[in-house]
Amino acid sequence: MKILLINPKDEGYYHRLGAFFPPLGLSYISSVLKKAGHEVRIVDMNAVTYDYTKERFEDYDVVGVSSDTVRFPLAKKIAKLAKERGSTVVMGGTHPTFDVHNILRNGIADYVILGEGEMSFLELVESIKNRERYPNIDGLAYLRDGTVKIRPHRFVKDLDTIPFPDRDGLPLDKYLIKFDGKRATSMITSRGCPFDCEFCSASQFMGRLWRKRSIESSIEELKILVRKYGYKSIVFFDDNFTLDPKRATEISEQILKNNLKISWWAFSRADELLGHEDMVEAMAKSGCKMLFIGFESANDEALKEFKKKLKSDVAFDAVRLLKKYNIDVFASFILGALSDTRETIARTVKFAKKLSSIGASIVQFSILTPYPGTRLFAKLKPLLLTNDWRLFDGTHLVFKHPNFTPKELRKEFVKAYFKVYTTPKLLFKRGLPYFWKLIRNRGYRFSNALEGKMIERVSET
């Protein structure tokens, strides 16, 4: 079977700076399909110039289109055109997973893959090859006789059974991002998140059961990235790399044992670092230079609202611990909790400034956004102010807030950046050009730049 996989373009701030990574989800699907003998082409519209209106979709047996919420309007156009030109169209990713009824009832796609897509996509392709129109496959949805048929989400239990991502199917020379001054790429060593924060779709999309690859498999892929492709910096896109301190320590020790000499960073939680200084030390020795940590708010009421299962007072101890081992912090905050007022936002900004003074060299703010698939979306759906998915980018207020209009919260959002990035430390460390570009671009959307890990935690399937 001849298959085309498309990753729609992200028009966000970081993309315009060249800060985008290979679409790992589509790359995993490609590797599974190729292993089964199918012919696969991946088009990453972030990396190459691609006019989908001129594509001969009819030349492909199956066209797969991945999408998060912000990119869904473009993904929808691509899918509908491919369907009109005679291809069997499959959509996947976080947004299609949770907008399945709309997609199928409006004829946007023939099938929707729900959640992790590797095995469901493979079995679907085999069914299409055998002319089976309505296969009974977990993780698949389709319209039959006017009824949307949905099978339960499917999660890969043994991640070692999936071949490494198909990086050779991508234009690797087009991914220009650097970390610690070195050419960087991404990989994952685990899937799932047990915390189920109200604003995050990761636990719904990837499941609350945390599944991990073996240390041997993870290190083998690292060796390939370093020795075959020449990468010297790695970003681990696990939703929570430090969930198991013993495992994080073992990976760090194996990086050293195999003399990989990389700089790396990952996603973590502040409360997982405290009490595990041996893990932090091991990570630092192996090349960990930065951790992305969602502190979210200085206000415990907001953290409780988010179901964060965290207290704000752990932040400073965590940053000091990381600073002790020269690990930098990318500190993330969310403005616009339902309990937020101007006073509580000012407290969060002050909190962020203090963290930056002791070790958080990057501070990110976003506006609370109810993404489809989250419990927050279910709660706020009656209060939505727009159905323009392009505005669901973490920089716009898209629901009726009890204390702010969209314009008022936008003002607080910009002020927050101004107050943090005009402090002497960050002003000179990050530079005036960085700050003014950020303001001119009306904030930034880190979620898509790092496959959605800020809020939406997007997985490309």
C-alpha positions in Angstrom: 0.0 0.0 0.0 1.1 3.5 -0.8 0.7 5.9 2.1 1.2 9.6 2.6 1.5 11.1 6.1 1.2 14.8 6.5 2.2 17.1 9.5 0.4 20.4 8.9 2.4 23.6 9.3 2.5 25.5 12.6 2.5 29.3 12.2 3.5 30.0 15.8 6.2 32.2 17.1 8.8 29.5 17.6 8.3 28.1 14.2 9.2 31.4 12.7 12.5 31.3 14.7 13.2 27.8 13.3 12.5 26.1 16.7 10.6 23.0 15.6 11.4 19.3 15.9 10.7 16.2 13.7 7.2 14.9 14.1 8.0 11.8 16.2 4.5 10.4 16.2 4.2 10.3 12.4 7.8 8.9 12.3 6.8 6.1 14.6 3.8 5.2 12.4 6.0 5.4 9.3 8.5 2.9 10.8 5.8 0.5 11.7 4.2 0.7 8.3 7.6 0.3 6.5 8.5 -2.7 8.6 5.2 -4.3 7.4 6.2 -3.7 3.8 4.2 -0.6 2.9 5.5 2.4 1.0 5.4 5.5 3.1 6.1 9.2 2.4 6.2 11.8 5.3 5.6 15.5 4.5 6.4 17.8 7.4 5.1 21.2 6.3 7.2 22.8 9.1 10.4 21.7 7.4 9.6 21.8 3.6 7.7 24.0 1.2 4.6 22.1 0.4 1.5 23.2 -1.5 -1.1 20.6 -0.6 -3.5 22.0 -3.2 -1.2 20.6 -5.9 -0.7 17.2 -4.3 -1.9 14.2 -6.3 -3.6 12.6 -3.4 -5.3 10.1 -5.7 -1.9 8.4 -6.2 -2.0 7.2 -2.6 -4.1 4.5 -1.1 -4.2 6.2 2.3 -3.5 9.7 3.4 -2.9 10.3 7.1 -3.2 13.8 8.6 -2.0 14.6 12.1 -3.3 17.6 14.1 -3.4 19.4 17.4 -6.1 22.0 18.1 -4.4 25.1 16.8 -3.5 23.4 13.4 -6.9 21.7 13.0 -8.3 24.3 10.5 -5.4 23.6 8.1 -5.5 19.9 8.8 -9.2 19.9 8.0 -8.6 21.6 4.6 -5.9 19.1 3.7 -8.1 16.1 4.7 -11.1 17.3 2.8 -9.2 17.9 -0.3 -7.5 14.5 -0.2 -10.9 12.9 0.3 -12.4 14.8 -2.6 -9.6 13.5 -4.8 -10.3 9.9 -4.0 -7.9 8.9 -1.3 -9.0 7.1 1.9 -8.3 9.7 4.6 -7.3 9.0 8.2 -6.9 11.7 10.8 -5.1 11.4 14.2 -3.6 13.5 16.9 -5.0 15.1 20.0 -7.7 17.2 18.4 -9.1 14.6 16.0 -9.2 12.1 18.9 -11.5 14.4 20.9 -13.4 15.9 18.0 -14.2 12.6 16.3 -18.0 13.1 15.9 -17.6 16.4 14.1 -14.9 15.0 11.8 -16.8 11.9 10.8 -20.3 13.4 10.6 -19.1 16.2 8.4 -17.2 14.0 6.0 -13.8 15.5 6.8 -12.1 12.0 7.0 -13.0 8.4 6.5 -11.4 7.2 9.8 -10.1 8.7 13.0 -7.3 7.1 15.0 -7.8 7.6 18.7 -4.8 8.1 20.9 -1.6 6.2 20.1 -1.7 5.3 16.5 1.0 2.8 15.6 -0.8 -0.5 15.8 -4.3 0.8 15.0 -3.0 2.5 11.9 -1.1 -0.6 10.7 -4.2 -2.8 11.2 -6.4 -0.3 9.5 -4.1 -0.2 6.4 -4.1 -4.0 6.3 -7.9 -4.0 6.5 -8.2 -1.4 3.7 -5.8 -3.6 1.6 -8.2 -6.5 2.2 -11.2 -4.3 1.2 -12.6 -4.5 4.7 -14.4 -1.2 5.1 -15.6 -1.4 8.8 -12.8 -3.3 10.7 -13.2 -4.1 14.4 -10.0 -2.4 15.5 -9.4 -0.8 19.0 -8.4 2.8 18.7 -10.4 3.4 15.5 -13.6 5.3 14.8 -15.7 5.6 11.6 -19.2 6.4 10.4 -21.4 3.5 9.5 -25.0 3.8 8.5 -25.2 7.3 10.0 -23.8 6.2 13.4 -20.3 7.0 14.7 -18.7 3.7 15.7 -15.9 4.2 18.3 -13.6 1.5 19.6 -11.8 2.0 22.9 -8.5 3.8 22.9 -5.4 1.7 22.4 -2.2 2.0 24.3 1.0 0.2 23.5 1.9 -1.7 26.6 5.4 -2.8 25.6 7.1 0.2 24.0 10.1 -1.8 23.1 8.0 -3.6 20.5 7.8 -0.4 18.4 10.7 0.2 16.0 12.6 3.5 16.4 11.1 6.5 14.6 11.7 6.7 10.8 14.1 9.6 10.8 15.5 8.7 7.4 12.0 9.6 6.0 12.5 13.2 7.1 14.6 16.1 5.8 16.8 16.1 8.9 18.9 19.0 7.5 15.9 21.3 7.8 15.6 21.0 11.6 17.9 23.7 12.7 17.2 24.0 16.4 20.2 24.0 18.8 20.5 23.5 22.5 23.6 24.4 24.5 25.0 25.6 21.2 24.8 22.2 19.6 22.5 20.7 17.0 19.5 19.1 18.8 16.8 16.6 18.2 14.1 14.8 20.2 13.2 11.4 21.5 11.0 9.8 24.1 11.7 7.0 26.6 8.2 6.7 28.2 4.5 7.5 27.5 1.6 8.4 29.8 1.1 10.6 32.8 -0.6 9.7 36.1 -1.3 13.2 37.3 -4.3 14.2 35.2 -4.0 17.9 35.5 -7.3 19.6 34.5 -5.8 21.7 31.7 -3.7 18.9 30.1 -4.8 16.3 27.6 -1.7 14.1 28.0 -3.3 11.7 30.5 -6.4 11.4 28.2 -4.4 10.9 25.0 -1.5 8.8 26.2 -3.3 7.4 29.2 -2.7 7.7 33.0 -0.7 4.4 33.0 2.9 5.4 32.8 4.7 3.0 30.4 8.5 3.0 30.0 10.9 1.7 27.4 13.8 -0.4 28.7 17.0 1.3 29.5 18.7 -0.8 26.8 16.3 0.4 24.1 16.5 4.0 25.1 20.3 4.0 25.2 20.5 2.2 21.8 18.4 4.9 20.2 20.6 7.6 21.8 23.7 5.9 20.4 22.1 6.0 16.9 21.3 9.7 17.3 24.8 10.5 18.4 26.9 8.2 16.3 24.8 7.9 13.1 23.2 11.3 12.9 25.8 13.3 14.7 23.5 15.0 17.3 25.1 16.4 20.4 22.0 17.7 22.2 18.8 15.7 23.0 15.4 16.9 24.2 13.5 14.1 26.0 9.8 14.6 25.2 8.6 12.3 27.9 5.6 13.9 29.7 7.6 13.4 32.9 11.1 12.1 32.6 11.8 12.1 36.4 8.7 10.2 37.4 10.8 7.2 38.4 14.0 8.6 40.0 15.8 5.3 39.9 15.2 4.9 36.2 16.3 8.5 35.5 19.5 7.9 37.4 20.1 4.6 35.5 19.7 6.4 32.1 22.1 9.1 33.2 24.6 6.5 34.3 24.3 4.7 31.0 24.8 7.9 29.1 28.1 8.3 30.9 29.1 4.6 30.6 28.6 4.7 26.9 30.6 7.9 26.6 27.8 9.7 24.6 28.9 13.2 25.6 25.6 14.9 25.0 23.8 18.0 26.5 20.1 17.2 27.2 17.0 18.5 28.8 13.7 17.1 29.8 10.3 17.7 31.4 9.9 17.3 35.2 7.9 18.2 38.3 9.3 20.2 41.2 8.1 17.7 43.9 9.9 14.8 42.1 13.3 16.5 42.5 13.2 17.1 46.2 14.5 14.2 48.2 16.3 12.8 45.1 19.5 14.8 45.1 21.4 11.7 43.9 19.2 11.6 40.8 19.8 15.3 40.1 23.6 14.8 40.5 23.6 11.9 38.2 21.6 13.8 35.6 23.9 16.8 35.8 27.0 14.6 35.4 25.5 12.9 32.3 24.9 16.3 30.5 21.5 17.5 31.8 21.6 21.3 31.3 17.9 22.2 31.7 14.6 21.0 33.0 11.2 22.3 31.9 9.0 22.6 35.0 5.4 23.7 35.1 5.1 25.7 38.3 1.8 27.1 36.9 1.0 29.6 39.7 2.1 31.2 42.9 -1.4 30.7 44.3 -2.3 27.4 45.9 -5.9 28.0 45.1 -5.2 28.0 41.4 -3.0 24.9 41.7 -5.9 23.1 43.5 -8.2 24.3 40.7 -5.8 22.8 38.1 -5.7 19.5 40.1 -1.9 19.9 40.0 -1.4 18.0 43.2 1.4 20.4 44.1 2.0 23.3 46.5 3.7 26.4 45.3 6.3 26.5 48.2 8.3 23.6 46.7 9.4 25.7 43.7 12.2 27.6 45.3 13.8 24.5 46.9 13.6 22.7 43.6 15.3 25.5 41.7 18.0 25.9 44.3 18.7 22.2 44.1 19.0 22.3 40.4 21.2 25.4 40.6 23.5 23.6 42.9 24.3 21.2 40.1 24.3 23.8 37.3 21.0 22.6 35.8 19.0 25.5 34.4 15.2 25.8 34.7 12.6 26.6 32.1 9.8 27.8 34.4 6.2 27.7 33.0 3.2 29.6 34.4 -0.5 29.8 33.5 -2.4 33.0 33.8 -6.2 33.1 34.0 -7.2 30.4 36.4 -10.9 30.9 37.3 -9.8 32.1 40.7 -7.3 34.5 39.3 -7.6 38.3 39.8 -5.2 41.1 39.0 -3.8 40.6 42.5 -3.1 36.9 42.2 -1.6 37.3 38.7 0.7 40.0 40.1 1.7 37.5 42.8 2.5 34.9 40.2 4.6 37.4 38.2 6.5 38.4 41.3 7.0 34.7 42.1 8.4 34.1 38.6 10.8 37.0 38.9 12.1 35.6 42.2 12.6 32.2 40.6 14.5 33.8 37.7 16.8 35.5 40.2 17.9 32.2 41.7 18.1 29.9 38.6 15.2 30.0 36.1 16.7 31.6 33.1 13.6 31.1 30.9 10.2 32.1 32.1 7.1 31.3 30.1 3.6 32.5 30.6 0.5 31.2 28.9 -3.2 32.0 29.1 -5.4 29.2 30.4 -6.8 27.4 27.4 -9.5 24.6 27.5 -8.2 22.1 24.9 -10.7 19.5 23.6 -10.1 16.3 25.5 -9.3 17.9 28.8 -11.6 18.1 31.9 -11.2 21.8 31.6 -12.8 21.8 28.2 -15.8 19.8 29.4 -16.3 22.3 32.3 -15.9 25.5 30.2 -17.5 24.4 27.0 -20.7 26.4 27.7 -18.6 29.5 28.3 -16.5 29.4 25.1 -16.3 32.7 23.3 -15.1 31.3 19.9 -14.9 28.2 17.9 -11.9 29.4 15.9 -9.4 26.8 16.9 -6.5 29.0 15.7 -7.0 31.1 18.8 -6.5 28.1 21.1 -2.7 28.8 21.2 -2.2 29.7 24.9 -2.0 33.4 24.2 -5.8 34.2 23.9 -8.6 34.0 26.4 -11.2 31.9 24.6 -13.8 31.5 27.3 -15.9 33.9 29.4 -13.8 34.5 32.5 -15.4 35.6 35.8 -12.8 38.4 36.3 -11.3 39.3 32.9 -12.3 40.2 29.4 -10.0 38.8 26.7 -8.5 42.2 26.2 -7.8 42.7 30.0 -6.2 39.3 30.4 -4.2 39.8 27.2 -2.8 43.0 28.8 -1.9 41.1 32.0 -0.2 38.5 29.8 2.0 41.1 28.0 2.7 42.9 31.3 3.9 39.7 32.8 6.6 39.2 30.1 7.6 42.8 30.4 8.0 42.7 34.1 10.1 39.5 34.0 12.2 40.1 30.9 13.1 43.7 31.8 14.8 42.6 35.0 18.6 43.2 34.7 19.4 39.4 34.8 17.1 38.3 32.0 17.4 41.5 30.0 21.1 41.0 29.5 21.1 37.2 29.5 18.3 36.8 26.9 18.8 40.1 25.2 16.6 43.0 24.2 16.0 41.6 20.6 14.5 38.4 22.1 12.1 40.4 24.3 10.9 42.8 21.7 10.4 40.0 19.1 8.3 38.2 21.7 6.1 41.2 22.4 5.8 42.1 18.7 4.6 38.5 18.0 2.0 38.9 20.8 3.4 36.2 23.0 4.4 32.8 21.9 3.1 29.3 21.5 5.6 26.9 22.9 3.0 24.1 22.8 3.4 23.4 19.1 7.1 24.2 19.0 7.8 21.3 21.4 5.0 19.1 20.1 2.5 20.5 22.6 4.3 19.8 25.9 3.4 23.0 27.6 -0.3 22.7 28.0 -1.7 20.5 25.3 1.0 17.9 25.5 0.5 17.0 21.8 1.5 13.6 20.5 1.8 13.4 16.8 -0.3 10.5 15.7 
